[in-house]
Amino acid sequence: MVISRRAFPHHSLTSAGFVAFICTISLLCFSMLGSLYIGDEFKPHITTLMDAFYFSIVCMTTLGFGDIVPISSNARMFT
């Protein structure tokens, strides 16, 4: 037990983890606001913040269910 404590010190939040968290949240916010801004260029239209959140998570995790589809070249470039 003592050896493992020295090999793996307990740090709750490192600077790299904090930067990764901030970057992920920033990307999620940008994706949500962008999909709301060009929401008319998707089928069905993205009109609510919850739809934008759902679409952003599906795109960021590369699941791509296909229930919300970009129909214009601008929307395709955004995704």
Stockholm file with secondary structure:
# STOCKHOLM 1.0

chainA/1-79         MVISRRAFPHHSLTSAGFVAFICTISLLCFSMLGSLYIGDEFKPHITTLMDAFYFSIVCMTTLGFGDIVPISSNARMFT
#=GR chainA/1-79 SS CHHHHHHSCCCSCCHHHHHHHHHHHHHHHHHHHHHHHTGGGEESCCCSHHHHHHHHHHHHTTCCCSSSEECSHHHHHHC
#=GC SS_cons        CHHHHHHSCCCSCCHHHHHHHHHHHHHHHHHHHHHHHTGGGEESCCCSHHHHHHHHHHHHTTCCCSSSEECSHHHHHHC
//
